[in-house]
Amino acid sequence: MDHGELDALVAEKVMGWYHKDWKTVTHGTSGWIRKHPPLQEYWYCKVNGKDTRMNTLSWSPSTNIAAAWQVVSKMKETQPFFSLYYDDRSEIDPAYWFCDWSTEYRSGIGAKAESAPLAICLAALKTVGVNIENGEIVDA
């Protein structure tokens, strides 16, 4: 699974966005968008509090920390306890980033990765029931 596929999963499963082909509307681009309630025909995503079309090429939470923080903001709506840390203490194992989500009623669900944005995305997906191991979706 490449970063684009992972970003698509995060957009759908974590952010609640919907993919729509915009070829006839916005000059050949496509975007991840979220339905704007109540019952409107248009689809949007919220960016800085404004309804906006999101271009899939410019939004990559698995590689871009600014986009990953959007995932953090979304996750904190339902998973208020969040931790992210870098561990380089082992002389044998490579250093890694670890992200953990939890609530007052459930212990943490976490994931580790070679970058902070990737750890955030993997932990967020795992929290919503999508477990990625070695680049593949596995049963949780």
C-alpha positions, -999 to +999 in steps of 0.1 A: +000+000+000+015+033-010+010+067+007-018+077-016-038+046-008-032+051+029-042+088+026-074+077+009-082+053+038-076+081+063-098+105+043-127+080+042-125+061+075-111+088+098-121+121+084-154+110+070-148+124+036-161+111+003-142+108-030-159+124-060-146+127-095-146+165-103-136+162-140-167+179-153-167+205-125-132+215-116-110+211-147-098+175-143-090+173-106-105+150-081-110+157-044-119+142-010-150+158+002-174+155+031-212+158+028-224+190+044-255+186+065-284+191+063-293+173+031-275+195+006-266+183-029-230+195-025-201+177-008-174+195+012-147+191+037-140+215+066-107+233+063-100+259+090-138+260+097-147+267+060-164+244+036-138+237+009-131+212-018-100+192-010-076+183-037-063+148-031-028+156-044-023+184-019-036+165+012-012+137+024-015+131+061+008+101+060+037+123+048+028+159+057+027+169+094+003+198+088-022+174+072-015+148+100-025+175+126-059+178+108-063+141+115-053+147+152-080+174+154-106+152+140-097+122+162-097+143+193-135+148+188-140+112+199-106+101+213-096+129+237-064+114+250-035+115+225+002+109+228+030+111+203+066+104+210+099+095+194+119+066+208+155+063+199+168+046+231+175+011+216+210+004+204+196-026+185+162-016+170+158+014+147+143+046+162+105+051+157+076+074+163+047+061+184+011+075+185-016+064+209-053+073+212-075+065+241-106+076+260-114+075+297-133+042+291-108+024+268-071+020+270-049+032+242-047+019+206-014+028+191+009+023+162+046+030+155+062+041+123+094+058+109+077+092+108+053+112+130+027+117+103+027+080+094+024+070+131-006+093+135-024+079+105-018+043+114-030+048+149-060+067+138-069+040+113-064+013+139-087+032+163-115+032+138-110-005+131-087-005+101-054-023+110-025-019+087+006-042+090+034-044+065+015-022+041-016-044+041-050-043+058-054-071+083-083-081+106-081-063+139 
